[in-house]
Amino acid sequence: MDIRQLRAFAKVYERRSFSRAAEELLLSQPTVSAHVASLEQQMQIALFDRLGRSILPTQAADILYVHCGSVFSSLDQAESEIRLLSNDVSGELRLGGSTIPANFLFPELVSDFLLRFPNVRISLSQGDSSDILERVRTGELSVGVVGAKSETSELITQELVADALVVLAAPCFFSRHTRPVSLSSLRYVNWVMRQPGSGTRLAVEQALEKVGLPLKDLNVVCVVDGTEALLRFVRSGLGITVSSRLAAKEYLQRGELVALDIPGLHFVRSFYAVSHPSRHQFPAVRFFLKFLMDIAARLQVPDNEPIGTVTNNHSE
């Protein structure tokens, strides 16, 4: 079997589409189709059922795809280790990040890392913390950076940076509602929350529990998937929320959101690098983990106030 044929087959299997596979492989669709047809001819069995414009993998394709993963992994390992003999760190690095790291930490980090190691190829996935942790656990991702600790002993968790979380509202919110000024008053305003599984949501739940204000006592009117959606809903005046100061920085600077000071309520959480100790770590993975820990101090989220305090912005 030709490795090019196997890579074409695997991409078609993943995307359930010859055209989408061709786009990602930077090949023509006829070339991808020919690679798959050659495999089917060699093995004398159909790998995909063509159902009009749709395709479905056969049982033979399911078996072949599992083994493709081992083949690709072995080849990547061989390439990386051979290049390492000449001090050349290379190969594929599959990263995953929860919303804040993926959007606000990774762009600069990945750029700096690739300047040092230009032969590394990086793919970045985004999901909530629980999703990224699970994908690292199963080996789909090499390294994850998330806003919640792993609850399984299978993974290595290393703290990278503290994150300041703030209570946020839109200035227009106070034209219709009384500004919450105490813990008890938080029960009587509308809340917008991240979805379960989010590191931010977990940090908020834990902080509220500590002050005797469980999430079930709040009037949560909207649950959203993603930080940007969360901030936009709050900007519209729907309710208040808690989010990362880093994510809300531009909204606060433009005066579209204000940060509220609620005495006795303090939020703090950290971002963590997670990896799987039992999975083979290619040189690119090992060097990236070392890179993360070496620059952890530089990752401190900028804030005018001490990390973990909730500040009040009166520039309504």
N, C-alpha and C positions, 0 to 999 in steps of 0.2 A: 504494500500500500504506500502511496505517495503522501508525504506529510501535508502537501498543499491540498490534496483531496480530503484528507481528514479534517484540516482546518476549515475548509469550505463546508463540509458536512456538519461539523459541530456548530458553526455559525447559523446555518439554515435550521438546525435542530433548535437552537436557542431562540431564534427570532420567528420561527414558523413561517418563514418567507424567504424566497430566493432573492427577491429584489432588495429587501432590507439587508440581507446577508452580504449581497454584492456591494452595497453602499458602504458598509462598515469595513469590508475587506479591501475596498478600493479596486474592485474588479468589475468586469462586465457581468451582467446576469447570465448570458450564454456560457461564459467561462465557469461560473459557479455551478450552473446546471450540468455542464459537461463533467466537472469533477465528481459530482454526486452520481451521475449516470455511470461513470467509470467504476466507482466503488460498487454500485449495484451489480454491474456486469461481472466484476471480479468475484464477488461473493455469491452471485447468482440468486439474489433475493432483493425484494423491494425494501427500501429504507423509508420511503414516504408514500402515503396514499394521497393522490391528487384529487381533491374534491372541488371542482370548479376553480375558483380563485384561492381556495384554502388548501393547506396541506396539513396532514397529520402524520407524526412519526409512527412507524410500525414497531412491533416488539423487538425486531432485530435492531432498529435504530436506537431504542432505549438501551440495549446491551452495548452496542458499539460506542454510544456517547459516554457511558460510564468509563470505559477503557480509554477513550480519547483523553480524558482528564489526566490519567496516569501517564500517558505518552507525552502530552504537552508539558506536564510538570517535570518529567525526567529530562526532557530536552532543554527546558529553561534552566534547570539546575546544572546540567552539564555546561551549557553556554556560559552561565554566570561564573561557575567555578574555574573554568578555563581562562576566562577574561581576568579573573581575580589574580591569576598567576602573574599577569603583567600589570598589577595594581589598577585594573580597570573594573570599576563597579558598574554592572550593567544588569539588564534583565527587566522583567515586568514587576511592578509594585502595585498591588491592588489595595487601595486605601478606602476607608469608609469613615464618614463623620456624621454626627448628629447635626441638627440644623445650624447652630451657632458656629461650631468648629468648621463645618463645611463651607460656610459662607463668609466667615470673618477671620478665621485663623489659617485655613489651608492655602488660600491664594498666595499669600506672602511666603509661607513656609515651603510650599512646593516650588515656587519660583527660586528661592534661595538654594534649595536642595539640588535642583536641576542645573543650576549654575555650577555647582561643585561636581556633580556627577551627570554630565549631559547624555550618557549612554543608557540611562535608566528610562524606562517607559512607564508612565504612571496612568492609572485609571482611577477615577474617584467616584464613589457612590455616596448618596445621601439618604438618610432615613432617621427615624427616631432612635433614641439610645438603645432600647431593647432590641430593635431590628438589627442595628450594627453589631451589637454584642453577639447575637445569635449567628450572624454571618461570619464573624471572626471565629466563633466556636466551631462551626462546621467546616472552616477552611476556605470558604468562598472569598474572604478578605484576609489580607496579610496583617494589616494593622488598622485599628480603629481609634478614633478620638471622640469621646462621648462625655456627656454631662452627668453620668450616673455610674456608680461603681458596679462591677459585675458581682452577681450573687453566687456565681459558680466558682469553685476552686480550680476549674480547668484552665482559666485564663490568668495571665499575669497582668495586673493593673498597676500603673505607675502614675502618680499625680503630677500634672503638668503646671496648672495655673488656677488661681482662684478667680471667681467670676462674681461681680457685683450685680445683684438683682434688685430692681426697684419697682415700687408701685406706680403705675402709670395711668393717666387719664387725659382726655382731650379737654382743652379749655372750655369748649361748648357744653361739655357734660355738666358743668356747674351752673349753667343757666337753667337747667331743669331739675337738678338734684343738689342736695346739701352736701358740701365737701365732707368726706369722712375724716374725722379728726381723732378717733379712738378705735381701739380694737372692737368694741361692741358695735360701733356704727358701721363696721364693714359688713355686718349681717343684712343691712338694709339698702345696699346698693347693688346694681347689676354687675355681674362679673363675666368676663370673657376668659376662657381657659384653653391651654393646649390640651391635646388629646392624651389619654392614658398611654404610658410608655415613653413619654417625653421626659428628658432629664430635668427640664425646667419645672414641669408639672410635679415631679417627685419632690424637688427641692421646696416648692411652695407648700405642698401637702405636709411635709415634715416640719417646716417652720410654723405653720398654723397649728398643727397638733401640739407643739411645744407650748403654745400660749393658750391652749384650751379652746381653739376655734377650728373644729374639724371642717373639712371641705363640704360635707353634707349640710352644714348650717348656712352656707353661703347661697346666694341667689344666682346660680350659674345659668345665664341665659343663652350662652353660645359656646360650643367647643369646636376648636379649629385645628387643622392639621398643618402646622408650619408657622414659623415666627413672623414672616412678612404678612401673612393673612391676619394673624393675631393683632399686629400693630395697626393695620389698616382698619380693622373692625373697631378698635378702640379709638382711633383717630376720628371715626365717623360719629362718636358720641354714644355708642351702644352701651358701654360700661367701662369698668376699670379692669386692670390686669396686673400681673407681675411678669417682667421679662428682663432679659440681660440689658444692662446699660450700654454695652457695646453694640448690641443689635439696634437699640433705640436711639443711638447717639445722634444721627442726622435728624430724626423727628424732634428730639429735644432741642437741638440747635436752631431748627426752623420755627420753634414755638408751636408745633402742631400737637405735641404732647407735653405734659408737665409731670414731674416726679413728686409724689406726695410723701410727706413725713408722718408716719403713724407711730407714735411713741410706743416702745416695747416690742415693735415688730422689726426684726432684722433678718435679712435673707443672705445666705452665702452658700455657694456651691463651687465645686471644682470641676475642671475638665481632666480626663484621664486618658492616657494612652493604653490600649489593650492589645495583647497579642497572645498567641497560643503556644506554650512552651513545647508541646509535643509535635507540632508541625515543623517540617524542615524550614529553616529560615535561610533563604537565599542571601547572598551578600547585600543586595539592595535593601532587603528587609532589615538586616542587622545594622547596616550603616544608617538607615533612616531612623530606627529606634534610638541609636546613639545620638544622632543629630537632634532629635526631639529633646532628649534629656540634657544635652549640652546647652541648648538655647532656652531651656524652660524659663529661666529668669527673665529673658527678654520678652516672653509671651505674656507677662503680667498685663491684665486688661487695664488700659488707662482710665483713671477715674480721679476726679478732683477731691473726692472724699475717701476715707479709709475703706478698704474692701470690706463688704459685708454690711455697711450702714445704708439705710434708706434715707435719701436726702429729699429736701423740699425745694422745689423750684417755683418762685413766685412770679416768674416772668410770663404771666398769663396775658 
